[in-house]
Every structure is written in C-alpha cells, then in structure tokens.
Amino acid sequence: MILTHNSNIWFQFDLMNDYFIFMAGRIPNATLLPFTDGVGQTGFLFKDKEDLIKLFEEKQIPKDKELICYCALGHRGSNIFAQLKIAGYENVKLYDGSLADWAGRRLPLA
C-alpha cells in the first residue's frame, strides 16, 4: 500500500506512545489511540467485544471512515487493528510499513 501526503480520505491512527511522537513526529491528521487501552485483563489478550465497542465509542472512533492503523514499525498497529475488527469495524487496514516507511519516503510529519 502506498500512502501519499495528499491522501485526505483516510482516517489514521497513531498508536505510538507520547515519547515516540515527540521524538519522531507523526503522520499528519493522525489520532493517538494507545493499543494498551484495549488490552485484556486477567490473562486475556484483548478486552471483550462489548468493552472494545464502548472504548471506541467513547473515543469517538468513526465506523463510517476507512481506518488505517500504524505505529513505528507495525506491531502495535496490528494490535489495534485486531481490536477494531473484534469491535465490528469493517473498513480497517494496517499500514505495514508504518511510520518507518512514511518517513523513509520523506513524506511530511506533524
């Protein structure tokens, strides 16, 4: 997948912690959504479906937009991708190259 700096049809998630955002920047118009918010308790990988739905509703994550998950390299992005799918979001993608690919293409950072 190739993202360009003028692609304004995608709603993007920045899944990195605040330190990485400060040090490396982020894709413009990205929204911070830490993957740890959806991590399960008592031995479960993820929160249950109802809790994930509530979490994403509280964070006002739209279901009517194409959502692209990313982080620094892709592993945290894949975690939130799975959480969104569990919560019933269908139009979700993972930016495999994540910020490393974006910056390597010398696309703008915020």
C-alpha positions in Angstrom: 0.0 0.0 0.0 1.3 3.5 -0.8 0.1 6.5 1.1 0.7 10.0 -0.2 0.8 13.2 1.7 -2.3 14.5 -0.1 -4.5 11.5 0.7 -7.2 13.0 2.9 -9.7 10.3 2.6 -8.2 8.1 5.3 -8.6 8.5 9.0 -5.3 7.4 10.5 -4.3 6.2 14.0 -1.1 7.0 15.6 -0.5 4.2 18.1 2.8 5.2 19.4 3.4 6.5 22.9 4.0 10.2 23.6 7.8 9.8 23.6 7.9 8.4 20.1 5.5 11.1 18.9 7.7 13.8 20.4 10.9 12.4 19.0 9.9 11.1 15.6 6.7 13.0 14.7 3.5 11.5 13.3 1.6 11.3 10.1 -0.5 14.5 9.7 -4.1 14.3 10.9 -3.4 11.1 12.8 -5.2 10.5 16.1 -3.4 9.0 19.1 -5.1 5.8 20.3 -2.8 3.7 22.6 -3.2 0.0 21.9 -2.9 -0.6 25.6 -6.4 0.8 26.1 -7.9 -2.4 24.6 -5.6 -4.9 26.3 -7.5 -7.5 28.3 -7.3 -8.2 32.0 -6.9 -11.5 33.9 -4.9 -13.2 31.2 -6.8 -12.2 28.1 -5.1 -10.7 25.1 -7.9 -8.2 24.4 -10.9 -6.8 26.2 -14.2 -8.4 25.3 -16.2 -7.2 22.3 -18.6 -5.1 24.4 -15.8 -3.3 26.2 -14.0 -2.6 23.0 -17.2 -1.2 21.4 -17.6 1.0 24.4 -14.0 2.1 24.3 -14.1 3.1 20.7 -17.5 4.9 21.1 -16.1 6.9 24.0 -13.0 7.8 21.9 -15.4 8.8 19.0 -13.8 6.4 16.5 -16.0 6.6 13.4 -17.4 3.5 11.8 -18.1 5.3 8.5 -14.5 6.1 7.6 -11.6 4.0 6.4 -9.3 3.5 9.3 -5.6 2.9 8.9 -3.7 1.7 11.9 0.0 2.4 12.2 2.8 2.8 14.8 6.6 3.0 14.4 7.1 -0.4 12.7 3.6 -2.1 12.6 3.4 -4.5 15.6 1.4 -2.1 17.9 -0.7 -1.1 14.8 -1.6 -4.7 14.2 -2.8 -5.0 17.8 -5.3 -2.1 17.5 -6.3 -3.4 14.0 -7.4 -6.7 15.7 -9.2 -4.8 18.5 -11.2 -2.7 15.9 -12.1 -5.9 13.9 -13.3 -7.6 17.2 -15.4 -4.5 17.9 -17.1 -4.8 14.5 -15.3 -2.2 12.4 -15.1 -3.5 8.9 -13.2 -0.8 6.9 -9.9 -1.2 8.8 -6.4 -1.5 7.3 -2.9 -1.9 8.7 -0.1 0.3 7.3 2.5 -2.5 7.3 5.5 -0.1 6.8 4.1 2.3 9.4 6.0 5.4 10.3 9.3 3.9 9.2 8.1 3.6 5.7 6.3 7.0 5.7 9.4 8.8 6.9 11.6 6.8 4.5 9.6 8.1 1.6 10.2 11.6 3.0 6.5 12.3 3.4 5.5 15.1 5.7 5.4 14.7 9.5 3.4 16.6 12.0 
